[in-house]
Amino acid sequence: MKKLYYHKTDGGAEYLFDTFFKCKDGSKEGIVNAKTKYVIRIDGDIRKDVELTIYEEMLKENLKPKELKKR
């Protein structure tokens, strides 16, 4: 089981990351960094507008995040 950390953008998209940074108040917020393996993006209706990006697989296939939509 993997713990996920939340982040919401100014535009309203919500993310869950397996990596985080520690905020001044002691809470943890999701972030993409060199150790990130999993990113879940929620943009709209959680029942149909969710994407899972597995960075580990992208690295094996030598893909960039933008190229995932083309597959």
DODO-289139 format. One record per atom (N, C-alpha, C): residue number from 1; residue in three letters; x, y, z. Coordinates in pm, whole numbers, plus 50000, padded with zeros to 5 digits. Each point is the difference from the previous one (the first is absolute). Last residue first. Layout:
REM DODO-289139
<NUM; "Ala"; <X; Y; Z>>
...
END
This chain:
REM DODO-289139
<71; "Arg"; <49902; 50818; 47331>>
<71; "Arg"; <49993; 49854; 49994>>
<71; "Arg"; <49859; 49949; 50007>>
<70; "Lys"; <50142; 50466; 50038>>
<70; "Lys"; <50004; 49955; 49862>>
<70; "Lys"; <49983; 49849; 49989>>
<69; "Lys"; <50037; 50240; 50420>>
<69; "Lys"; <49869; 50022; 49940>>
<69; "Lys"; <49994; 49948; 49857>>
<68; "Leu"; <50411; 49997; 50247>>
<68; "Leu"; <49907; 49897; 50046>>
<68; "Leu"; <49864; 50014; 49932>>
<67; "Glu"; <50377; 50310; 49954>>
<67; "Glu"; <49987; 49893; 49901>>
<67; "Glu"; <49902; 49891; 50042>>
<66; "Lys"; <50127; 50374; 50283>>
<66; "Lys"; <49913; 50044; 49890>>
<66; "Lys"; <49974; 49887; 49901>>
<65; "Pro"; <50314; 49931; 50370>>
<65; "Pro"; <49859; 50005; 50037>>
<65; "Pro"; <49906; 50038; 49887>>
<64; "Lys"; <50448; 49765; 49854>>
<64; "Lys"; <49978; 50120; 50080>>
<64; "Lys"; <49851; 50006; 50032>>
<63; "Leu"; <50335; 49552; 49880>>
<63; "Leu"; <49892; 50094; 49965>>
<63; "Leu"; <50001; 50120; 50092>>
<62; "Asn"; <50261; 49549; 49963>>
<62; "Asn"; <50062; 50125; 49958>>
<62; "Asn"; <49896; 50104; 49952>>
<61; "Glu"; <49949; 49547; 50204>>
<61; "Glu"; <49964; 50018; 49860>>
<61; "Glu"; <50057; 50130; 49943>>
<60; "Lys"; <50074; 49891; 50456>>
<60; "Lys"; <50041; 49881; 49927>>
<60; "Lys"; <49975; 50015; 49850>>
<59; "Leu"; <49848; 50339; 50288>>
<59; "Leu"; <50146; 50003; 49989>>
<59; "Leu"; <50051; 49879; 49922>>
<58; "Met"; <49542; 50024; 50100>>
<58; "Met"; <50036; 50100; 49901>>
<58; "Met"; <50150; 50003; 49979>>
<57; "Glu"; <49825; 49732; 50343>>
<57; "Glu"; <49979; 49940; 49868>>
<57; "Glu"; <50038; 50097; 49890>>
<56; "Glu"; <50019; 50162; 50439>>
<56; "Glu"; <50095; 49891; 49989>>
<56; "Glu"; <49991; 49935; 49861>>
<55; "Tyr"; <49687; 50329; 50137>>
<55; "Tyr"; <50126; 50054; 49949>>
<55; "Tyr"; <50105; 49892; 49980>>
<54; "Ile"; <49463; 50005; 49993>>
<54; "Ile"; <50102; 49921; 50070>>
<54; "Ile"; <50134; 50041; 49940>>
<53; "Thr"; <49473; 50212; 50039>>
<53; "Thr"; <50128; 50001; 49929>>
<53; "Thr"; <50099; 49922; 50084>>
<52; "Leu"; <49433; 50059; 49955>>
<52; "Leu"; <50112; 49949; 50077>>
<52; "Leu"; <50123; 50003; 49911>>
<51; "Glu"; <49491; 50271; 50013>>
<51; "Glu"; <50111; 49939; 49925>>
<51; "Glu"; <50107; 49956; 50097>>
<50; "Val"; <49435; 50163; 49967>>
<50; "Val"; <50117; 49969; 50082>>
<50; "Val"; <50104; 49933; 49912>>
<49; "Asp"; <49495; 50149; 49955>>
<49; "Asp"; <50110; 50090; 49958>>
<49; "Asp"; <50124; 49982; 50086>>
<48; "Lys"; <49565; 49769; 50066>>
<48; "Lys"; <50040; 49979; 49861>>
<48; "Lys"; <50120; 50083; 49954>>
<47; "Arg"; <49800; 49983; 50454>>
<47; "Arg"; <49956; 49871; 49946>>
<47; "Arg"; <50042; 49978; 49856>>
<46; "Ile"; <50077; 50409; 50247>>
<46; "Ile"; <50092; 49894; 50043>>
<46; "Ile"; <49960; 49864; 49946>>
<45; "Asp"; <49917; 50493; 49784>>
<45; "Asp"; <49923; 49895; 50066>>
<45; "Asp"; <50092; 49883; 50033>>
<44; "Gly"; <50276; 50419; 49914>>
<44; "Gly"; <49857; 49993; 49970>>
<44; "Gly"; <49933; 49893; 50082>>
<43; "Asp"; <50481; 49966; 49957>>
<43; "Asp"; <49964; 50129; 49943>>
<43; "Asp"; <49855; 49994; 49955>>
<42; "Ile"; <50429; 49722; 50264>>
<42; "Ile"; <49854; 50008; 50002>>
<42; "Ile"; <49963; 50139; 49950>>
<41; "Arg"; <50455; 49642; 50008>>
<41; "Arg"; <49946; 50133; 49969>>
<41; "Arg"; <49848; 49992; 49994>>
<40; "Ile"; <50459; 49719; 50206>>
<40; "Ile"; <49859; 49988; 49965>>
<40; "Ile"; <49947; 50141; 49983>>
<39; "Val"; <50508; 49739; 50010>>
<39; "Val"; <49924; 50124; 50004>>
<39; "Val"; <49858; 49970; 49956>>
<38; "Tyr"; <50504; 49732; 50158>>
<38; "Tyr"; <49858; 49998; 49966>>
<38; "Tyr"; <49937; 50138; 50015>>
<37; "Lys"; <50473; 49924; 50067>>
<37; "Lys"; <49967; 49885; 49916>>
<37; "Lys"; <49856; 50006; 49951>>
<36; "Thr"; <50425; 50343; 50214>>
<36; "Thr"; <49858; 49976; 49972>>
<36; "Thr"; <49984; 49881; 49907>>
<35; "Lys"; <50419; 50220; 50159>>
<35; "Lys"; <49959; 49872; 50057>>
<35; "Lys"; <49854; 49963; 49971>>
<34; "Ala"; <50215; 50418; 49864>>
<34; "Ala"; <50075; 49891; 49938>>
<34; "Ala"; <49958; 49862; 50052>>
<33; "Asn"; <49626; 50367; 50047>>
<33; "Asn"; <50145; 50017; 50009>>
<33; "Asn"; <50068; 49876; 49940>>
<32; "Val"; <49484; 50263; 50105>>
<32; "Val"; <50078; 49917; 49907>>
<32; "Val"; <50147; 50031; 50021>>
<31; "Ile"; <49587; 50036; 50379>>
<31; "Ile"; <50087; 50072; 49907>>
<31; "Ile"; <50067; 49899; 49906>>
<30; "Gly"; <49608; 50077; 50452>>
<30; "Gly"; <50053; 49925; 49888>>
<30; "Gly"; <50080; 50087; 49905>>
<29; "Glu"; <49950; 50093; 50534>>
<29; "Glu"; <49930; 50028; 49875>>
<29; "Glu"; <50069; 49926; 49886>>
<28; "Lys"; <49951; 50008; 50585>>
<28; "Lys"; <50073; 49954; 49881>>
<28; "Lys"; <49914; 50027; 49877>>
<27; "Ser"; <50051; 50241; 50529>>
<27; "Ser"; <49924; 49913; 49911>>
<27; "Ser"; <50085; 49962; 49879>>
<26; "Gly"; <50141; 50311; 50345>>
<26; "Gly"; <50023; 49859; 50030>>
<26; "Gly"; <49921; 49904; 49913>>
<25; "Asp"; <50043; 50495; 49977>>
<25; "Asp"; <49910; 49962; 50110>>
<25; "Asp"; <50012; 49851; 50036>>
<24; "Lys"; <50251; 50193; 49638>>
<24; "Lys"; <50041; 50065; 50125>>
<24; "Lys"; <49915; 49958; 50118>>
<23; "Cys"; <50033; 49648; 49600>>
<23; "Cys"; <49964; 50141; 50012>>
<23; "Cys"; <50044; 50056; 50135>>
<22; "Lys"; <50195; 49581; 49686>>
<22; "Lys"; <49944; 50033; 50130>>
<22; "Lys"; <49977; 50150; 50009>>
<21; "Phe"; <49985; 49659; 49557>>
<21; "Phe"; <50089; 50089; 50074>>
<21; "Phe"; <49928; 50037; 50128>>
<20; "Phe"; <49965; 49542; 49648>>
<20; "Phe"; <49947; 50118; 50067>>
<20; "Phe"; <50111; 50093; 50045>>
<19; "Thr"; <49821; 49520; 49680>>
<19; "Thr"; <50108; 50078; 50061>>
<19; "Thr"; <49942; 50130; 50053>>
<18; "Asp"; <49737; 49688; 49760>>
<18; "Asp"; <50063; 49913; 50098>>
<18; "Asp"; <50122; 50067; 50065>>
<17; "Phe"; <49529; 50238; 49801>>
<17; "Phe"; <50137; 49960; 49968>>
<17; "Phe"; <50052; 49904; 50105>>
<16; "Leu"; <49522; 50248; 49784>>
<16; "Leu"; <50052; 49917; 50107>>
<16; "Leu"; <50135; 49950; 49954>>
<15; "Tyr"; <49651; 50441; 49851>>
<15; "Tyr"; <50099; 49895; 49977>>
<15; "Tyr"; <50025; 49923; 50128>>
<14; "Glu"; <49634; 50374; 49722>>
<14; "Glu"; <50047; 49940; 50125>>
<14; "Glu"; <50093; 49884; 49967>>
<13; "Ala"; <49803; 50488; 49754>>
<13; "Ala"; <50036; 49859; 49987>>
<13; "Ala"; <50056; 49951; 50133>>
<12; "Gly"; <49876; 50464; 49923>>
<12; "Gly"; <49898; 49909; 50051>>
<12; "Gly"; <50032; 49852; 49985>>
<11; "Gly"; <50259; 50429; 49911>>
<11; "Gly"; <49900; 49975; 49897>>
<11; "Gly"; <49894; 49899; 50041>>
<10; "Asp"; <50381; 50107; 50273>>
<10; "Asp"; <49915; 50119; 49993>>
<10; "Asp"; <49887; 49982; 49899>>
<9; "Thr"; <50189; 49550; 50214>>
<9; "Thr"; <50055; 50113; 49926>>
<9; "Thr"; <49904; 50119; 50005>>
<8; "Lys"; <50099; 49575; 50356>>
<8; "Lys"; <49899; 50061; 49913>>
<8; "Lys"; <50060; 50122; 49933>>
<7; "His"; <50155; 49507; 50275>>
<7; "His"; <50037; 50134; 49953>>
<7; "His"; <49889; 50051; 49909>>
<6; "Tyr"; <50142; 49549; 50373>>
<6; "Tyr"; <49910; 50085; 49923>>
<6; "Tyr"; <50063; 50133; 49961>>
<5; "Tyr"; <50188; 49469; 50106>>
<5; "Tyr"; <49993; 50135; 50057>>
<5; "Tyr"; <49931; 50094; 49902>>
<4; "Leu"; <50052; 49424; 50135>>
<4; "Leu"; <49997; 50107; 49901>>
<4; "Leu"; <49977; 50134; 50068>>
<3; "Lys"; <50192; 49454; 50110>>
<3; "Lys"; <49934; 50121; 50048>>
<3; "Lys"; <50009; 50107; 49892>>
<2; "Lys"; <50002; 49448; 49941>>
<2; "Lys"; <50079; 50122; 49985>>
<2; "Lys"; <49919; 50120; 50049>>
<1; "Met"; <50038; 49415; 50039>>
<1; "Met"; <49916; 50118; 50000>>
<1; "Met"; <50089; 50125; 50000>>
END
